[in-house]
């Protein structure tokens, strides 16, 4: 598979690509910046006062996983804290929204951290603790949740009706950065490559990337392009597979 430059590399490390199907744009983050990339067009930048781990669409703007918690940004630019959990040395790493409009937000300090569920009213619950989250994703049916860390990838049963996780089992014992799941395959970032594993955990394909991978996710008109943040920029592997439409936060 070929890899192309979508957004040239800049200073710092880029992360957490999220496809916004409502606007057909890619949200991605770097340092204190939230970027919105229009494929083949401009890359708009929103500056924030603290590091951001992920930006996702909500009904009236964006929801952000920031260093100190989860915040909402309205269409007029007003910012409101939804959850404030500031802890020294912890960083925001990744976020996702399930079909019910719940947010899952990852946090890490080395091998420690948590994956929390945040409801639109600000209620929060730790679903997975004691792990430095580096990325996560659901399978296309949202019945399983794959959580990546420097220790590997674990998979949990996921109950869409309640937003709770079930029993854990090990999927990969390879440290990863970023997780993207499609039917039959799991993509992860490992060093300066993205790797595709079968649903049975067998390495199937390796695509080298110019720089250390920060995250990966499917996007594009037909959700067939794999976007990879790496080396401070964004790359794309056209026709890599078939992803799913991401959720929109209900808050």
Secondary structure, DSSP 4 states (H G I P E B T S, - for coil): ---EEEE---SS-EEEEEEETTTTEEEEEETTEEEEE-TTS-EEEEE-SS-EEEEEEETTEEEEEETTEEEEEETTS-EEEEEE---TT-EEEEEEE-TTS-EEEEEEETTEEEEEEE-TTS-EEEEEESS-EEEEEE-TTSSEEEEEETTEEEEEEEETTTTEEEEEEEEE-S--S-EEEETTEEEEEETTEEEEEETTS-EEEEEE-SS-EEEEEEESTTS-EEEEEETTEEEEETT-----PPP-B--
